[in-house]
Amino acid sequence: MSSERDNAGVIALPPLIFLVTFAVGLILDRLAPIGAAAAMLPRSWRIILGAILLLIGGWIVFRAIRTFGRVGTPVDVRKTPLALATGDIYTRTRNPMYQAIAVGLIGLSVAFASDWTALLLVPWALVMHFGVVLREERYLEGKFGDDYRRYREQVPRYGWPL
């Protein structure tokens, strides 16, 4: 099988799903504002809280990418994984990068007072789960067999990443 086809076949790149979700949320905020998030906290507190959440998400992504680098496997879902990443943050959750994206979306929705971005977390999570995570799991089980099955039994899909 060629390396271009030897991948999980996810429906779209996870960072693209993130960007589309955030952009659609901001557009909907302009077209049909709800206004609830802006009323909850003063702007300065929203920015601080949003920045903290973005830093947490960034730290999770950093650890996950570093782990991929240590085992010599690409981060890009379009490329063929060469090894399972099971150390560091991957001992607590099988999907830390996707959880970090969720934390980042929450942080951006808070910082920008974007009610729609917060509401779009539900469809984002469904797209990620069915269009990315489950496809990756089927692929990894086929590629790594018993090693992946043992890992899957020991580490929760969406465990707490910190």
C-alpha positions as CSV (number, residue, x, y, z in Angstrom):
1,M,0.0,0.0,0.0
2,S,1.4,3.5,-0.8
3,S,2.1,5.9,2.0
4,E,-0.4,8.3,0.5
5,R,-3.2,5.8,1.1
6,D,-1.9,4.1,4.3
7,N,-3.7,6.3,6.8
8,A,-6.9,6.5,8.8
9,G,-8.9,8.3,6.2
10,V,-10.3,10.9,8.5
11,I,-13.0,13.2,7.0
12,A,-10.9,16.3,7.3
13,L,-7.7,17.5,9.0
14,P,-8.5,18.2,12.7
15,P,-6.9,21.7,12.6
16,L,-9.2,22.5,9.7
17,I,-12.3,21.3,11.6
18,F,-11.2,23.5,14.5
19,L,-10.7,26.6,12.3
20,V,-14.0,26.1,10.5
21,T,-15.8,25.7,13.8
22,F,-14.3,28.9,15.2
23,A,-14.9,30.9,12.0
24,V,-18.5,29.7,11.7
25,G,-19.0,30.6,15.4
26,L,-17.7,34.1,14.9
27,I,-19.8,34.6,11.7
28,L,-23.0,33.4,13.5
29,D,-22.1,35.8,16.4
30,R,-22.3,38.7,13.9
31,L,-25.4,37.5,12.1
32,A,-27.4,36.3,15.1
33,P,-25.8,37.5,18.3
34,I,-26.9,35.8,21.5
35,G,-25.0,38.0,23.9
36,A,-24.9,35.7,26.9
37,A,-21.1,35.2,27.1
38,A,-20.4,38.9,27.1
39,A,-22.8,39.5,30.0
40,M,-21.2,36.8,32.2
41,L,-17.7,38.3,32.8
42,P,-16.0,41.6,32.3
43,R,-13.9,41.6,29.1
44,S,-10.5,41.6,30.9
45,W,-11.5,38.5,32.9
46,R,-12.8,36.8,29.7
47,I,-9.4,37.4,28.0
48,I,-7.4,36.2,31.0
49,L,-9.5,33.0,31.3
50,G,-9.5,32.4,27.5
51,A,-5.7,32.8,27.5
52,I,-5.3,30.4,30.4
53,L,-7.4,27.8,28.5
54,L,-5.4,28.4,25.3
55,L,-2.2,27.9,27.2
56,I,-3.5,24.6,28.8
57,G,-4.5,23.4,25.3
58,G,-1.1,24.4,23.9
59,W,0.7,22.6,26.7
60,I,-1.3,19.4,25.9
61,V,-0.5,19.7,22.2
62,F,3.2,20.3,22.9
63,R,3.4,17.2,25.0
64,A,1.6,15.1,22.4
65,I,3.7,16.3,19.5
66,R,6.9,15.8,21.6
67,T,5.8,12.2,22.2
68,F,5.1,11.6,18.5
69,G,8.6,12.9,17.8
70,R,10.2,10.6,20.4
71,V,8.7,7.5,18.8
72,G,9.3,8.8,15.3
73,T,5.8,8.9,13.9
74,P,4.2,11.8,12.0
75,V,1.6,14.1,13.5
76,D,-0.1,14.7,10.2
77,V,-3.1,12.3,10.0
78,R,-2.6,12.0,6.2
79,K,0.8,10.3,6.7
80,T,1.4,6.7,7.7
81,P,2.0,6.2,11.4
82,L,5.3,4.4,12.1
83,A,4.8,3.6,15.7
84,L,2.2,3.9,18.5
85,A,2.6,6.9,20.8
86,T,1.9,5.4,24.2
87,G,4.1,7.3,26.6
88,D,3.9,10.7,28.4
89,I,0.4,12.2,28.0
90,Y,-0.7,9.1,26.0
91,T,-0.7,7.1,29.2
92,R,-3.7,9.1,30.4
93,T,-5.7,9.5,27.2
94,R,-5.6,8.2,23.7
95,N,-6.6,11.6,22.1
96,P,-4.8,14.4,23.9
97,M,-4.5,16.6,20.8
98,Y,-8.2,16.5,20.1
99,Q,-9.0,17.2,23.7
100,A,-6.6,20.2,23.5
101,I,-8.5,21.5,20.5
102,A,-11.7,21.4,22.6
103,V,-10.0,23.3,25.4
104,G,-8.7,25.8,22.8
105,L,-12.2,26.2,21.3
106,I,-13.6,26.8,24.8
107,G,-10.8,29.3,25.5
108,L,-11.5,31.2,22.3
109,S,-15.2,31.2,22.9
110,V,-14.6,32.7,26.3
111,A,-12.0,35.3,25.2
112,F,-14.1,36.4,22.2
113,A,-17.5,36.1,24.1
114,S,-18.6,33.8,21.3
115,D,-21.8,32.1,22.3
116,W,-22.0,30.4,18.9
117,T,-18.5,28.9,19.2
118,A,-19.4,27.5,22.5
119,L,-22.6,26.0,21.1
120,L,-20.8,24.6,18.1
121,L,-18.6,22.5,20.4
122,V,-21.4,19.8,20.3
123,P,-21.4,19.4,16.5
124,W,-17.5,19.7,16.6
125,A,-17.3,16.9,19.1
126,L,-19.6,14.7,17.0
127,V,-17.6,15.3,13.8
128,M,-14.4,14.6,15.7
129,H,-15.6,11.5,17.3
130,F,-17.3,9.9,14.3
131,G,-15.2,11.4,11.5
132,V,-11.8,11.3,13.0
133,V,-11.4,9.3,16.3
134,L,-13.4,6.2,15.4
135,R,-11.7,6.0,12.0
136,E,-8.3,6.4,13.5
137,E,-9.1,3.6,16.0
138,R,-10.2,1.2,13.3
139,Y,-7.1,2.0,11.3
140,L,-4.7,1.7,14.2
141,E,-6.1,-1.6,15.3
142,G,-5.7,-2.9,11.7
143,K,-2.1,-1.6,11.5
144,F,-0.8,-2.4,15.0
145,G,-3.1,-5.3,16.0
146,D,-2.6,-6.7,19.5
147,D,-0.3,-3.8,20.5
148,Y,-3.0,-1.3,19.9
149,R,-5.7,-3.5,21.4
150,R,-3.7,-3.8,24.6
151,Y,-3.1,0.0,24.7
152,R,-6.8,0.6,24.0
153,E,-7.7,-1.6,27.0
154,Q,-5.3,0.3,29.3
155,V,-5.9,3.9,28.4
156,P,-9.3,5.6,28.0
157,R,-10.3,7.2,24.8
158,Y,-11.0,10.6,26.4
159,G,-9.3,10.4,29.8
160,W,-8.2,13.5,31.6
161,P,-5.0,14.7,29.8
162,L,-3.3,16.7,32.5
